[in-house]
Amino acid sequence: MRRLLARFVVDERGATAIEYALIAGGISIVIITAVTGVGSAVSTKFVQVSDSIK
């Protein structure tokens, strides 16, 4: 039992997976924020063009 506990404490594979998941989550948030901002700007531009055509 002591050996199993010692291996568990030393093993860092799970920590690496969690770190990669946090990095992926952060990148996803940045991408979603950028796409939302660009989408709003494009939508506004289409409304302006539509209004100028009328």
PyMOL Python script that loads the backbone (N, CA, C, O; Angstrom):
from pymol import cmd

cmd.read_pdbstr("""\
ATOM      1  N   MET A   1       0.822  -1.195   0.000  1.00  0.00           N
ATOM      2  CA  MET A   1       0.000   0.000   0.000  1.00  0.00           C
ATOM      3  C   MET A   1       0.870   1.264   0.000  1.00  0.00           C
ATOM      4  O   MET A   1       0.566   2.243  -0.682  1.00  0.00           O
ATOM      5  N   ARG A   2       1.931   1.221   0.761  1.00  0.00           N
ATOM      6  CA  ARG A   2       2.833   2.379   0.828  1.00  0.00           C
ATOM      7  C   ARG A   2       3.470   2.635  -0.542  1.00  0.00           C
ATOM      8  O   ARG A   2       3.626   3.788  -0.945  1.00  0.00           O
ATOM      9  N   ARG A   3       3.839   1.566  -1.258  1.00  0.00           N
ATOM     10  CA  ARG A   3       4.447   1.707  -2.580  1.00  0.00           C
ATOM     11  C   ARG A   3       3.443   2.301  -3.577  1.00  0.00           C
ATOM     12  O   ARG A   3       3.810   3.138  -4.403  1.00  0.00           O
ATOM     13  N   LEU A   4       2.192   1.874  -3.502  1.00  0.00           N
ATOM     14  CA  LEU A   4       1.152   2.402  -4.376  1.00  0.00           C
ATOM     15  C   LEU A   4       0.940   3.897  -4.131  1.00  0.00           C
ATOM     16  O   LEU A   4       0.815   4.673  -5.079  1.00  0.00           O
ATOM     17  N   LEU A   5       0.903   4.285  -2.897  1.00  0.00           N
ATOM     18  CA  LEU A   5       0.734   5.695  -2.556  1.00  0.00           C
ATOM     19  C   LEU A   5       1.931   6.523  -3.031  1.00  0.00           C
ATOM     20  O   LEU A   5       1.758   7.643  -3.512  1.00  0.00           O
ATOM     21  N   ALA A   6       3.128   5.983  -2.898  1.00  0.00           N
ATOM     22  CA  ALA A   6       4.332   6.689  -3.346  1.00  0.00           C
ATOM     23  C   ALA A   6       4.309   6.870  -4.868  1.00  0.00           C
ATOM     24  O   ALA A   6       4.671   7.935  -5.368  1.00  0.00           O
ATOM     25  N   ARG A   7       3.890   5.845  -5.600  1.00  0.00           N
ATOM     26  CA  ARG A   7       3.789   5.970  -7.052  1.00  0.00           C
ATOM     27  C   ARG A   7       2.748   7.007  -7.446  1.00  0.00           C
ATOM     28  O   ARG A   7       2.951   7.759  -8.400  1.00  0.00           O
ATOM     29  N   PHE A   8       1.643   7.053  -6.726  1.00  0.00           N
ATOM     30  CA  PHE A   8       0.578   8.008  -7.012  1.00  0.00           C
ATOM     31  C   PHE A   8       1.072   9.443  -6.829  1.00  0.00           C
ATOM     32  O   PHE A   8       0.754  10.317  -7.636  1.00  0.00           O
ATOM     33  N   VAL A   9       1.833   9.684  -5.790  1.00  0.00           N
ATOM     34  CA  VAL A   9       2.331  11.029  -5.513  1.00  0.00           C
ATOM     35  C   VAL A   9       3.336  11.469  -6.563  1.00  0.00           C
ATOM     36  O   VAL A   9       3.365  12.645  -6.926  1.00  0.00           O
ATOM     37  N   VAL A  10       4.160  10.556  -7.059  1.00  0.00           N
ATOM     38  CA  VAL A  10       5.210  10.894  -8.019  1.00  0.00           C
ATOM     39  C   VAL A  10       4.668  11.018  -9.446  1.00  0.00           C
ATOM     40  O   VAL A  10       5.224  11.768 -10.248  1.00  0.00           O
ATOM     41  N   ASP A  11       3.606  10.303  -9.770  1.00  0.00           N
ATOM     42  CA  ASP A  11       3.060  10.277 -11.131  1.00  0.00           C
ATOM     43  C   ASP A  11       2.483  11.641 -11.497  1.00  0.00           C
ATOM     44  O   ASP A  11       1.646  12.178 -10.772  1.00  0.00           O
ATOM     45  N   GLU A  12       2.933  12.208 -12.631  1.00  0.00           N
ATOM     46  CA  GLU A  12       2.495  13.536 -13.053  1.00  0.00           C
ATOM     47  C   GLU A  12       1.736  13.507 -14.373  1.00  0.00           C
ATOM     48  O   GLU A  12       1.481  14.562 -14.954  1.00  0.00           O
ATOM     49  N   ARG A  13       1.373  12.341 -14.852  1.00  0.00           N
ATOM     50  CA  ARG A  13       0.674  12.267 -16.133  1.00  0.00           C
ATOM     51  C   ARG A  13      -0.682  12.948 -16.086  1.00  0.00           C
ATOM     52  O   ARG A  13      -1.050  13.637 -17.038  1.00  0.00           O
ATOM     53  N   GLY A  14      -1.421  12.781 -15.034  1.00  0.00           N
ATOM     54  CA  GLY A  14      -2.727  13.421 -14.901  1.00  0.00           C
ATOM     55  C   GLY A  14      -2.609  14.932 -14.831  1.00  0.00           C
ATOM     56  O   GLY A  14      -3.443  15.647 -15.385  1.00  0.00           O
ATOM     57  N   ALA A  15      -1.589  15.418 -14.162  1.00  0.00           N
ATOM     58  CA  ALA A  15      -1.376  16.861 -14.059  1.00  0.00           C
ATOM     59  C   ALA A  15      -1.093  17.457 -15.430  1.00  0.00           C
ATOM     60  O   ALA A  15      -1.558  18.555 -15.733  1.00  0.00           O
ATOM     61  N   THR A  16      -0.346  16.755 -16.252  1.00  0.00           N
ATOM     62  CA  THR A  16      -0.046  17.244 -17.595  1.00  0.00           C
ATOM     63  C   THR A  16      -1.315  17.315 -18.420  1.00  0.00           C
ATOM     64  O   THR A  16      -1.523  18.283 -19.152  1.00  0.00           O
ATOM     65  N   ALA A  17      -2.162  16.312 -18.317  1.00  0.00           N
ATOM     66  CA  ALA A  17      -3.419  16.317 -19.067  1.00  0.00           C
ATOM     67  C   ALA A  17      -4.299  17.486 -18.630  1.00  0.00           C
ATOM     68  O   ALA A  17      -4.937  18.128 -19.464  1.00  0.00           O
ATOM     69  N   ILE A  18      -4.335  17.759 -17.349  1.00  0.00           N
ATOM     70  CA  ILE A  18      -5.138  18.882 -16.850  1.00  0.00           C
ATOM     71  C   ILE A  18      -4.569  20.203 -17.352  1.00  0.00           C
ATOM     72  O   ILE A  18      -5.324  21.106 -17.714  1.00  0.00           O
ATOM     73  N   GLU A  19      -3.251  20.323 -17.377  1.00  0.00           N
ATOM     74  CA  GLU A  19      -2.637  21.555 -17.876  1.00  0.00           C
ATOM     75  C   GLU A  19      -2.982  21.777 -19.343  1.00  0.00           C
ATOM     76  O   GLU A  19      -3.316  22.894 -19.738  1.00  0.00           O
ATOM     77  N   TYR A  20      -2.905  20.729 -20.151  1.00  0.00           N
ATOM     78  CA  TYR A  20      -3.265  20.852 -21.567  1.00  0.00           C
ATOM     79  C   TYR A  20      -4.737  21.213 -21.726  1.00  0.00           C
ATOM     80  O   TYR A  20      -5.083  21.998 -22.609  1.00  0.00           O
ATOM     81  N   ALA A  21      -5.601  20.661 -20.896  1.00  0.00           N
ATOM     82  CA  ALA A  21      -7.025  20.980 -20.966  1.00  0.00           C
ATOM     83  C   ALA A  21      -7.265  22.447 -20.617  1.00  0.00           C
ATOM     84  O   ALA A  21      -8.087  23.107 -21.253  1.00  0.00           O
ATOM     85  N   LEU A  22      -6.559  22.958 -19.618  1.00  0.00           N
ATOM     86  CA  LEU A  22      -6.702  24.370 -19.263  1.00  0.00           C
ATOM     87  C   LEU A  22      -6.208  25.289 -20.378  1.00  0.00           C
ATOM     88  O   LEU A  22      -6.824  26.318 -20.657  1.00  0.00           O
ATOM     89  N   ILE A  23      -5.107  24.921 -21.009  1.00  0.00           N
ATOM     90  CA  ILE A  23      -4.590  25.710 -22.132  1.00  0.00           C
ATOM     91  C   ILE A  23      -5.592  25.700 -23.284  1.00  0.00           C
ATOM     92  O   ILE A  23      -5.866  26.744 -23.877  1.00  0.00           O
ATOM     93  N   ALA A  24      -6.139  24.526 -23.606  1.00  0.00           N
ATOM     94  CA  ALA A  24      -7.124  24.423 -24.685  1.00  0.00           C
ATOM     95  C   ALA A  24      -8.370  25.233 -24.360  1.00  0.00           C
ATOM     96  O   ALA A  24      -8.935  25.883 -25.241  1.00  0.00           O
ATOM     97  N   GLY A  25      -8.800  25.201 -23.109  1.00  0.00           N
ATOM     98  CA  GLY A  25      -9.959  25.996 -22.704  1.00  0.00           C
ATOM     99  C   GLY A  25      -9.710  27.483 -22.840  1.00  0.00           C
ATOM    100  O   GLY A  25     -10.580  28.221 -23.302  1.00  0.00           O
ATOM    101  N   GLY A  26      -8.534  27.928 -22.444  1.00  0.00           N
ATOM    102  CA  GLY A  26      -8.183  29.345 -22.573  1.00  0.00           C
ATOM    103  C   GLY A  26      -8.143  29.796 -24.023  1.00  0.00           C
ATOM    104  O   GLY A  26      -8.639  30.871 -24.359  1.00  0.00           O
ATOM    105  N   ILE A  27      -7.554  28.975 -24.877  1.00  0.00           N
ATOM    106  CA  ILE A  27      -7.496  29.300 -26.302  1.00  0.00           C
ATOM    107  C   ILE A  27      -8.902  29.347 -26.887  1.00  0.00           C
ATOM    108  O   ILE A  27      -9.199  30.206 -27.717  1.00  0.00           O
ATOM    109  N   SER A  28      -9.766  28.435 -26.463  1.00  0.00           N
ATOM    110  CA  SER A  28     -11.148  28.421 -26.948  1.00  0.00           C
ATOM    111  C   SER A  28     -11.879  29.697 -26.576  1.00  0.00           C
ATOM    112  O   SER A  28     -12.613  30.257 -27.390  1.00  0.00           O
ATOM    113  N   ILE A  29     -11.685  30.155 -25.356  1.00  0.00           N
ATOM    114  CA  ILE A  29     -12.342  31.393 -24.917  1.00  0.00           C
ATOM    115  C   ILE A  29     -11.866  32.576 -25.752  1.00  0.00           C
ATOM    116  O   ILE A  29     -12.670  33.426 -26.136  1.00  0.00           O
ATOM    117  N   VAL A  30     -10.577  32.637 -26.035  1.00  0.00           N
ATOM    118  CA  VAL A  30     -10.035  33.730 -26.851  1.00  0.00           C
ATOM    119  C   VAL A  30     -10.619  33.679 -28.261  1.00  0.00           C
ATOM    120  O   VAL A  30     -10.992  34.714 -28.812  1.00  0.00           O
ATOM    121  N   ILE A  31     -10.703  32.495 -28.843  1.00  0.00           N
ATOM    122  CA  ILE A  31     -11.237  32.355 -30.200  1.00  0.00           C
ATOM    123  C   ILE A  31     -12.705  32.765 -30.238  1.00  0.00           C
ATOM    124  O   ILE A  31     -13.124  33.491 -31.139  1.00  0.00           O
ATOM    125  N   ILE A  32     -13.490  32.303 -29.263  1.00  0.00           N
ATOM    126  CA  ILE A  32     -14.919  32.638 -29.230  1.00  0.00           C
ATOM    127  C   ILE A  32     -15.113  34.148 -29.084  1.00  0.00           C
ATOM    128  O   ILE A  32     -15.978  34.732 -29.736  1.00  0.00           O
ATOM    129  N   THR A  33     -14.316  34.768 -28.236  1.00  0.00           N
ATOM    130  CA  THR A  33     -14.418  36.215 -28.051  1.00  0.00           C
ATOM    131  C   THR A  33     -14.078  36.959 -29.337  1.00  0.00           C
ATOM    132  O   THR A  33     -14.763  37.914 -29.705  1.00  0.00           O
ATOM    133  N   ALA A  34     -13.027  36.524 -30.018  1.00  0.00           N
ATOM    134  CA  ALA A  34     -12.626  37.187 -31.269  1.00  0.00           C
ATOM    135  C   ALA A  34     -13.686  37.005 -32.346  1.00  0.00           C
ATOM    136  O   ALA A  34     -14.014  37.958 -33.053  1.00  0.00           O
ATOM    137  N   VAL A  35     -14.220  35.815 -32.482  1.00  0.00           N
ATOM    138  CA  VAL A  35     -15.237  35.548 -33.512  1.00  0.00           C
ATOM    139  C   VAL A  35     -16.499  36.345 -33.226  1.00  0.00           C
ATOM    140  O   VAL A  35     -17.127  36.867 -34.148  1.00  0.00           O
ATOM    141  N   THR A  36     -16.875  36.443 -31.961  1.00  0.00           N
ATOM    142  CA  THR A  36     -18.055  37.227 -31.604  1.00  0.00           C
ATOM    143  C   THR A  36     -17.857  38.696 -31.961  1.00  0.00           C
ATOM    144  O   THR A  36     -18.760  39.331 -32.505  1.00  0.00           O
ATOM    145  N   GLY A  37     -16.693  39.230 -31.661  1.00  0.00           N
ATOM    146  CA  GLY A  37     -16.405  40.626 -31.987  1.00  0.00           C
ATOM    147  C   GLY A  37     -16.414  40.882 -33.476  1.00  0.00           C
ATOM    148  O   GLY A  37     -16.979  41.877 -33.931  1.00  0.00           O
ATOM    149  N   VAL A  38     -15.802  40.007 -34.237  1.00  0.00           N
ATOM    150  CA  VAL A  38     -15.771  40.156 -35.697  1.00  0.00           C
ATOM    151  C   VAL A  38     -17.178  40.002 -36.261  1.00  0.00           C
ATOM    152  O   VAL A  38     -17.568  40.736 -37.168  1.00  0.00           O
ATOM    153  N   GLY A  39     -17.934  39.057 -35.731  1.00  0.00           N
ATOM    154  CA  GLY A  39     -19.307  38.859 -36.202  1.00  0.00           C
ATOM    155  C   GLY A  39     -20.166  40.080 -35.983  1.00  0.00           C
ATOM    156  O   GLY A  39     -20.966  40.436 -36.848  1.00  0.00           O
ATOM    157  N   SER A  40     -20.019  40.724 -34.850  1.00  0.00           N
ATOM    158  CA  SER A  40     -20.780  41.944 -34.577  1.00  0.00           C
ATOM    159  C   SER A  40     -20.387  43.058 -35.543  1.00  0.00           C
ATOM    160  O   SER A  40     -21.246  43.782 -36.047  1.00  0.00           O
ATOM    161  N   ALA A  41     -19.107  43.192 -35.797  1.00  0.00           N
ATOM    162  CA  ALA A  41     -18.637  44.232 -36.712  1.00  0.00           C
ATOM    163  C   ALA A  41     -19.138  43.981 -38.131  1.00  0.00           C
ATOM    164  O   ALA A  41     -19.541  44.919 -38.819  1.00  0.00           O
ATOM    165  N   VAL A  42     -19.117  42.750 -38.566  1.00  0.00           N
ATOM    166  CA  VAL A  42     -19.587  42.410 -39.917  1.00  0.00           C
ATOM    167  C   VAL A  42     -21.095  42.635 -40.017  1.00  0.00           C
ATOM    168  O   VAL A  42     -21.579  43.140 -41.030  1.00  0.00           O
ATOM    169  N   SER A  43     -21.826  42.270 -38.993  1.00  0.00           N
ATOM    170  CA  SER A  43     -23.268  42.477 -38.984  1.00  0.00           C
ATOM    171  C   SER A  43     -23.603  43.959 -39.088  1.00  0.00           C
ATOM    172  O   SER A  43     -24.495  44.344 -39.844  1.00  0.00           O
ATOM    173  N   THR A  44     -22.900  44.780 -38.342  1.00  0.00           N
ATOM    174  CA  THR A  44     -23.111  46.229 -38.399  1.00  0.00           C
ATOM    175  C   THR A  44     -22.823  46.762 -39.790  1.00  0.00           C
ATOM    176  O   THR A  44     -23.557  47.608 -40.301  1.00  0.00           O
ATOM    177  N   LYS A  45     -21.760  46.271 -40.401  1.00  0.00           N
ATOM    178  CA  LYS A  45     -21.402  46.727 -41.747  1.00  0.00           C
ATOM    179  C   LYS A  45     -22.461  46.329 -42.766  1.00  0.00           C
ATOM    180  O   LYS A  45     -22.775  47.114 -43.660  1.00  0.00           O
ATOM    181  N   PHE A  46     -23.021  45.120 -42.650  1.00  0.00           N
ATOM    182  CA  PHE A  46     -24.073  44.693 -43.569  1.00  0.00           C
ATOM    183  C   PHE A  46     -25.331  45.558 -43.402  1.00  0.00           C
ATOM    184  O   PHE A  46     -25.996  45.884 -44.385  1.00  0.00           O
ATOM    185  N   VAL A  47     -25.649  45.922 -42.176  1.00  0.00           N
ATOM    186  CA  VAL A  47     -26.804  46.797 -41.940  1.00  0.00           C
ATOM    187  C   VAL A  47     -26.570  48.154 -42.573  1.00  0.00           C
ATOM    188  O   VAL A  47     -27.485  48.718 -43.174  1.00  0.00           O
ATOM    189  N   GLN A  48     -25.371  48.688 -42.451  1.00  0.00           N
ATOM    190  CA  GLN A  48     -25.051  49.991 -43.067  1.00  0.00           C
ATOM    191  C   GLN A  48     -25.171  49.933 -44.576  1.00  0.00           C
ATOM    192  O   GLN A  48     -25.724  50.845 -45.191  1.00  0.00           O
ATOM    193  N   VAL A  49     -24.657  48.871 -45.179  1.00  0.00           N
ATOM    194  CA  VAL A  49     -24.724  48.711 -46.623  1.00  0.00           C
ATOM    195  C   VAL A  49     -26.177  48.561 -47.062  1.00  0.00           C
ATOM    196  O   VAL A  49     -26.589  49.149 -48.062  1.00  0.00           O
ATOM    197  N   SER A  50     -26.943  47.786 -46.327  1.00  0.00           N
ATOM    198  CA  SER A  50     -28.353  47.584 -46.651  1.00  0.00           C
ATOM    199  C   SER A  50     -29.120  48.904 -46.569  1.00  0.00           C
ATOM    200  O   SER A  50     -29.947  49.202 -47.431  1.00  0.00           O
ATOM    201  N   ASP A  51     -28.844  49.683 -45.538  1.00  0.00           N
ATOM    202  CA  ASP A  51     -29.522  50.971 -45.393  1.00  0.00           C
ATOM    203  C   ASP A  51     -29.139  51.942 -46.513  1.00  0.00           C
ATOM    204  O   ASP A  51     -29.976  52.718 -46.975  1.00  0.00           O
ATOM    205  N   SER A  52     -27.886  51.899 -46.945  1.00  0.00           N
ATOM    206  CA  SER A  52     -27.458  52.817 -47.998  1.00  0.00           C
ATOM    207  C   SER A  52     -28.043  52.430 -49.360  1.00  0.00           C
ATOM    208  O   SER A  52     -28.197  53.283 -50.233  1.00  0.00           O
ATOM    209  N   ILE A  53     -28.367  51.159 -49.540  1.00  0.00           N
ATOM    210  CA  ILE A  53     -28.954  50.707 -50.814  1.00  0.00           C
ATOM    211  C   ILE A  53     -30.422  51.133 -50.887  1.00  0.00           C
ATOM    212  O   ILE A  53     -30.917  51.461 -51.965  1.00  0.00           O
ATOM    213  N   LYS A  54     -31.108  51.130 -49.767  1.00  0.00           N
ATOM    214  CA  LYS A  54     -32.542  51.480 -49.749  1.00  0.00           C
ATOM    215  C   LYS A  54     -32.718  52.888 -50.085  1.00  0.00           C
ATOM    216  O   LYS A  54     -33.847  53.378 -50.124  1.00  0.00           O
TER     217      LYS A  54
END
""", "prot")
cmd.dss("prot")
cmd.show_as("cartoon", "prot")
cmd.util.cbc("prot")
cmd.orient("prot")
